[in-house]
């Protein structure tokens, strides 16, 4: 009977579909941990040529960028950090305002010998990318932001009232206790509600990030990213006195932030190209990989972006 049960279990396991893994970075990329002011930033670096830095958001880590990084590394130096307090980077007590995190990015690039770069951000990475461009405009060749508002940039007051953004004010010891051990449930909320097609965030991807966000300190730091948004809004409102000088590509998913990405950025920059990716929700790299890669590559190289509008 025991042998029969074991054999049955083994056969059942063999019949289950294999979990899809998050696509790995090419083996040509190296990993470095770089000390900044108050944090240690985990960084992937590969390729040669003009520099591009890729900044992830919440629910992901720098791992999300692997397909784009592989494409760009053919003729660019590609730098992919995990933001302060996220992924494999350290979990300092503070510094989660986006201006400080822009300083993290600048410190990483300086230590890698990179002066100027195209800066790409998604979600919270969009907020950090904007802060970087505002703080270091002479170091930012081009700016690409994806599917997220920028705190303080109009129409911020209307955007922040959206009930879907309740998580901006979610945090603190009791909230951490509620989520502890239930990180997957919490993350599924974002993957399901913000996706245009939730099954495109496959089970392997969900398990991969849920394990990372279950690491000690990970959710505490993630909540700190959101709790800093009110401070970010004050800083960014002050920055509006000078519009960003570099070309900007603002990408939104049709079923998520859509054309609002360009509306926001046109209040912050003078040269903005807008692109809405059809059928996609918030998770552009997972839901519309090829279209997102094509748009980023073309804009980074100064080429026309199919389907885009410029004002």
C-alpha positions in Angstrom: 0.0 0.0 0.0 2.8 2.4 0.9 4.6 1.7 -2.4 1.3 2.2 -4.3 0.7 5.6 -2.5 4.2 6.7 -3.2 4.0 5.8 -6.8 0.6 7.5 -7.1 2.0 10.7 -5.6 5.1 10.6 -7.9 2.9 10.1 -11.0 0.6 13.0 -9.9 3.6 15.3 -9.4 5.1 14.3 -12.8 1.8 15.2 -14.4 1.6 18.7 -13.0 2.7 21.5 -15.4 6.2 22.8 -14.6 6.2 26.3 -13.0 7.4 29.0 -15.3 10.6 30.6 -14.0 11.4 34.3 -14.1 13.6 34.7 -17.1 17.2 34.9 -15.9 19.7 37.6 -16.8 22.4 36.5 -19.4 25.4 34.9 -17.8 27.5 37.7 -19.3 26.0 40.1 -16.7 28.0 40.5 -13.4 26.5 41.1 -10.0 27.9 43.8 -7.6 26.8 45.1 -4.3 27.6 48.8 -4.2 27.7 51.0 -1.0 25.9 54.3 -1.3 25.0 56.8 1.4 23.2 54.6 4.0 22.5 51.6 1.8 24.0 48.7 -0.1 22.6 48.4 -3.6 22.5 45.1 -5.4 23.3 45.7 -9.1 23.4 43.7 -12.3 25.7 45.1 -15.0 26.2 43.9 -18.6 27.0 44.9 -22.1 29.0 47.8 -23.6 28.2 51.1 -25.1 26.0 54.0 -24.1 24.6 53.5 -20.6 21.0 52.6 -19.7 19.8 52.2 -16.1 16.6 50.3 -15.4 14.6 50.9 -12.2 11.9 48.5 -11.1 8.9 49.0 -8.9 6.8 47.3 -6.2 5.8 43.7 -6.8 9.0 43.2 -8.8 12.7 43.5 -8.4 15.4 44.3 -11.0 14.7 40.7 -12.2 11.7 42.1 -14.1 14.0 43.7 -16.6 15.9 40.6 -17.8 14.4 40.4 -21.4 14.9 44.1 -21.9 18.4 44.0 -20.4 19.4 41.1 -22.7 18.2 43.1 -25.7 19.9 46.3 -24.8 23.1 44.7 -23.8 23.9 44.0 -27.5 25.0 47.6 -27.8 24.5 49.4 -24.5 26.0 49.2 -21.0 22.9 48.1 -18.9 22.8 48.8 -15.2 19.9 47.2 -13.2 19.8 47.9 -9.5 17.4 46.7 -6.8 16.1 49.8 -5.1 16.9 50.6 -1.5 15.1 48.1 0.7 13.9 45.9 -2.1 15.1 42.7 -3.7 18.6 41.9 -2.6 19.6 45.4 -1.6 19.9 46.3 2.1 17.1 47.5 4.3 18.2 50.7 6.0 15.9 52.5 8.5 15.4 55.5 6.3 16.1 57.2 2.9 13.0 55.9 1.1 12.1 59.3 -0.3 12.7 59.2 -4.0 15.3 62.1 -4.0 17.5 60.1 -1.7 17.1 57.0 -3.9 18.0 59.0 -6.9 21.2 59.7 -5.0 21.6 55.9 -4.6 21.4 55.6 -8.4 23.9 58.4 -9.0 26.3 56.7 -6.5 26.0 53.4 -8.3 26.7 55.0 -11.7 29.6 57.0 -10.4 31.3 53.9 -8.9 30.7 52.1 -12.2 32.4 54.9 -14.1 29.2 56.0 -15.8 28.7 59.7 -16.3 25.5 60.0 -18.3 22.7 57.5 -19.0 19.3 56.9 -20.3 17.1 56.3 -17.3 14.1 54.0 -17.4 11.6 53.4 -14.6 8.4 51.5 -13.9 6.0 51.9 -11.0 8.0 53.2 -8.0 10.9 53.1 -10.3 9.2 55.8 -12.4 9.1 58.0 -9.2 12.8 57.4 -8.6 13.6 58.0 -12.3 11.8 61.3 -12.3 13.6 62.3 -9.1 16.9 61.4 -10.7 16.2 63.4 -13.8 15.1 66.4 -11.8 18.2 66.2 -9.5 20.7 65.3 -12.2 19.4 66.7 -15.5 22.9 67.0 -16.9 23.5 63.3 -16.3 20.2 62.2 -17.9 20.4 61.6 -21.6 16.8 60.5 -22.0 14.0 59.6 -19.5 11.5 56.8 -20.0 8.7 56.4 -17.4 6.1 53.6 -17.3 2.6 53.4 -15.9 2.8 55.3 -12.6 2.0 58.7 -11.4 4.7 61.0 -10.1 3.9 62.4 -6.6 3.1 66.1 -6.7 3.0 66.4 -10.5 -0.5 67.5 -11.7 -3.0 66.1 -11.9 -1.7 64.4 -8.7 -4.5 65.7 -6.4 -7.1 63.9 -8.6 -5.0 60.8 -9.2 -4.3 60.1 -5.6 -8.0 60.0 -4.8 -8.4 56.9 -6.9 -9.6 54.1 -4.5 -7.2 51.7 -6.2 -4.3 53.6 -4.6 -5.3 52.9 -1.0 -2.0 51.1 -0.6 -0.1 54.5 -0.7 -1.2 55.0 2.9 -1.0 51.4 4.0 1.8 50.6 6.5 2.9 50.6 10.1 3.4 47.8 12.6 -0.2 46.5 12.6 -0.3 46.4 8.8 3.0 44.5 8.8 1.5 42.0 11.2 -1.5 41.5 8.9 0.7 40.8 5.9 3.4 38.7 7.6 3.2 35.2 6.3 0.6 36.3 3.8 2.9 38.2 1.4 1.6 36.2 -1.6 -2.0 37.1 -0.8 -1.1 40.8 -0.6 1.0 40.7 -3.8 -1.8 38.8 -5.7 -4.0 41.9 -5.2 -1.6 44.0 -7.3 -0.9 41.4 -9.9 -4.7 40.7 -10.3 -6.2 44.1 -10.0 -3.6 46.1 -11.9 -3.1 43.6 -14.8 -4.9 43.8 -18.1 -4.8 40.0 -18.2 -3.9 38.5 -14.8 -2.9 35.1 -16.1 0.1 36.7 -17.9 1.6 37.1 -14.4 2.2 33.4 -14.3 2.6 31.2 -11.3 6.4 31.0 -11.5 6.6 34.8 -11.5 4.3 35.1 -8.6 6.1 32.6 -6.5 9.5 34.1 -7.3 8.6 37.6 -6.1 6.5 36.4 -3.2 9.5 34.5 -1.8 11.7 37.7 -2.1 9.1 39.9 -0.5 8.7 37.4 2.4 12.4 37.9 3.3 13.1 39.6 6.6 12.5 43.3 6.4 11.2 43.3 2.8 7.6 44.3 3.5 8.7 46.9 6.1 10.9 48.5 3.5 8.2 48.3 0.8 5.7 50.0 3.0 8.3 52.7 3.7 8.6 53.3 -0.1 4.9 54.2 -0.1 4.9 56.2 3.2 7.5 58.5 1.7 5.2 59.5 -1.2 3.8 62.5 0.7 7.3 63.8 1.2 8.1 63.1 -2.5 5.1 65.2 -3.5 6.4 68.2 -1.7 9.8 67.9 -3.2 8.4 67.4 -6.7 6.1 70.3 -6.6 9.1 72.5 -5.9 10.9 71.0 -8.9 8.1 72.1 -11.3 9.6 75.6 -11.4 12.1 74.1 -13.9 10.8 71.7 -16.5 12.9 68.7 -17.4 15.1 69.5 -20.4 15.7 66.0 -21.7 13.5 64.0 -24.1 10.9 61.9 -22.2 8.9 58.9 -23.3 5.8 58.3 -21.1 4.4 54.8 -21.5 1.0 53.7 -20.2 -0.8 50.4 -20.4 -4.2 50.8 -22.2 -6.0 49.0 -19.3 -4.1 50.9 -16.6 -2.6 54.4 -16.5 -2.9 54.8 -20.3 -2.5 58.3 -21.7 -2.4 59.7 -18.2 1.3 59.0 -18.1 2.0 61.5 -20.9 -0.4 64.0 -19.3 1.5 63.9 -16.1 4.9 64.2 -17.8 3.9 67.1 -20.0 3.4 69.0 -16.8 6.9 68.3 -15.8 8.9 68.3 -19.1 9.0 70.2 -22.3 9.7 67.4 -24.8 7.4 64.4 -24.1 6.5 61.5 -26.4 3.4 59.5 -25.2 2.7 55.9 -25.9 -0.2 53.7 -24.9 0.4 50.0 -25.3 -2.8 48.3 -26.4 -4.3 45.6 -24.3 -1.8 45.9 -21.5 -2.3 46.7 -17.9 0.2 47.9 -15.4 2.7 45.1 -15.7 4.1 46.1 -19.1 7.2 43.9 -19.1 5.2 40.8 -18.3 2.0 41.6 -20.3 3.5 43.2 -23.4 7.2 42.3 -23.4 7.9 42.7 -27.1 6.1 46.0 -27.5 7.7 47.4 -24.4 11.2 46.4 -25.4 10.7 47.9 -28.9 9.5 51.2 -27.5 12.3 51.5 -25.0 15.0 50.5 -27.4 13.9 52.9 -30.2 13.5 55.8 -27.8 16.8 55.1 -26.1 18.5 55.1 -29.5 16.8 58.3 -30.6 14.6 56.6 -33.1 10.8 57.0 -33.8 8.5 55.0 -31.5 5.7 53.3 -33.4 2.2 54.4 -32.3 3.6 57.3 -30.2 2.4 60.9 -30.1 4.6 63.9 -29.5 3.5 67.4 -28.3 
